[in-house]
Amino acid sequence: MGSEDTRWLNEREQNLWQIIREFIWQFPSAMDRQLSQDSAMQSGEYSVLAVLSESKETSLRPAEVANELRWDRSRLSHLLRRMEAKGLITRCSDTLDRRGHQIGLSEQGWQAIREAAPLHVQFVRQSLFDSLTPAEHAALETALPKILAAITPREPESVPAD
């Protein structure tokens, strides 16, 4: 695709893109700072603890956690090792597949998420919701799923054999 074929952003789109880009760069850092200062944990650790604490099951397979977080399994694997060493999670053999294992919250993990959640929710509320009107909430609720769908990798379509 050459430059002449490019659908360049107009001025309004360019300005919006710069705001979105700034948000994408700054919000994760702000969230990491909040979790680190208030709860002495990383956002990845909080995310795993949240998935495990919100699950109806007492333990999950690592692949289920990775899928829920939309993370690569190797990223999760390294994090789980560190979390296990800190005593936040436990691992046990998978009863259905003896080759695999399941992870669950340890008592220390439950305590960590219970203590971190109120301050984290306060951060999310103050930084994302309190400054927006209900109409702006609705606009994000409509727009963000569409953006996520546009960037989600799609399975390649199978080509029928001749």
Helices and strands as residue ranges (DSSP letters): G 3-5, H 11-39, H 43-54, E 59-60, H 62-69, H 73-86, E 89-93, E 101-105, H 107-124, I 125-129, H 134-151
